[in-house]
Amino acid sequence: VQKCALFRMSTDGEMPSNGVPQAAAEDPEDPGHALVELIAQLDDYTPTIPDAVTLHYLQKAGFNTQDSRIVRLISLAAQKFISDISNDALAYCKMRNTSQLARKTGKDRKYTLTLDDLAPALSEYGINLRKPSYFT
């Protein structure tokens, strides 16, 4: 048995019957141990972004895979990216509202996602967003 950085495989290079290379389960300090555990947990995880949607955009970009764990890992990354952007936009909205409006009680306050809040949040991630000319 050859020991790889992430997995232990047989010398003939074949994968186990379940499709997941065996991790060094005895060695939790192995750098690939956490990755192997994450990939194993993706089988039971249902992401917010459906697999069909992620697979469609992956195929549109030229990436073809039949492994549902890869698709779910990309769905999870996309979900994290969208969550970070929406949290940043909420922070911009709160900053803008505290400077413009009188304070209301905590339960009465509702926030609306606007382009004024979304544009600076997206610019932090390198995405430039401008209002269409008919809105200005």
N, C-alpha and C positions, 0 to 999 in steps of 0.2 A: 504494500500500500504506500503510495506517494502522498506526502503531506503538502498541500497547497496552502497559500496564505489564508484563503477563506474556507476551503472545503477539503475533505478527505475523499479521494476517489480511488477506485481500483486502478491497477497499473494498465489495464486495457482501456481506460478512459470512459467506461460505461457508466451511465447514471443508474441509480437505484430505481426500482420499479415504480415508486411514487413520483419520480421526476425531480425530487429535491436531493441534491448531494448531501451526504451525511455530514453534519457539523461535528466539530470537536466538542461533543456534549460534556466530556469529562473536564474540559478546560474552559471555564467561563471567562477567563482573561484573554482568550484567543481573540484577535481583532475582528475576525469574521463571525464570531459567535452571536453578537447582537444583530448583525445583518441576516443571518440564517434564521434567527428567531422571528424577526420582523417578516421575512418572506413566508415563513410557515404560518404566521398569524393572519396573513392577507387572504388565505383560503376561506376563512370564516367571516371576514370583514365585508360589509356592504357599504361602499362609499356613497357620499351624497351625490356625486356626479355619476350617473349610471355608466356601466361598462360599455354599453352600446354607443353612447355619446362620445366617450373617450376613444373607443376603437375607431369610430367614424373619422374623428379629427386626426388620429394617428395615421390611418390609411390615407387620408387626404394629404398629409405631410410626407407620405412615402415610407412610413414605418409599418411593417407588417409583422404581427406576432399572433400566435395562437395561445400563448401562455396568459391565463387570466390574472395571475399574480403580477405580471409586469404591467398589465393594463390597470389594475387596481393601485399599484404603486404610483403610477403616473396620475391617476385620479386623485389619490391622496395628496400628491405634490400640488396639483392644480387647486384642490380645495384649500390647502394651506395658503397658497398664493392669493386666492380670492379673499380668504379670511383676513389676511394681513392688510390688503388694500382697503377692505371695508372698515376694519378697525382704525386705520389711519384716517380714512374719510370721516368717520365718526368723531375722531379727535379734532379734526379741522372744523367740523360742524359745531362741536361744543365750544371751541375757542371763539368762533365767529358769533355764536348766539349769546355767549356771556358778555361780549363787548357791545352787542346791539340791543338786547332785550332786557327788561327788568326780570329779576329772578322770580320764578314761580316755585311752587312746592315740588318736591321730587316726583310725586306721582302724576302731576299734571303735565310734566314736560315730555313732549314727543319730538322725535327728530325725523327729518326727511332727507334722504340722500339726494343731493343736488349736484349739478355739474360744477358749481363753484367749490364744493368740497371734494369732489372726486378728482378734478384736474390736478390739484397740488399733490394729492396722495399718489396718483399715477406717475407724476413727474419724478417722485422719489425712486421709482422703479425703472426709470428711463423710458416711459411711455408718454409721449406728448399728445395732449388732447386739447382741441380747440372747439369752441362753439361754432356751429354753422353760421354763415353770414346773415341768414334771415332771423336769427335770434338776437343779434347785437343791435 
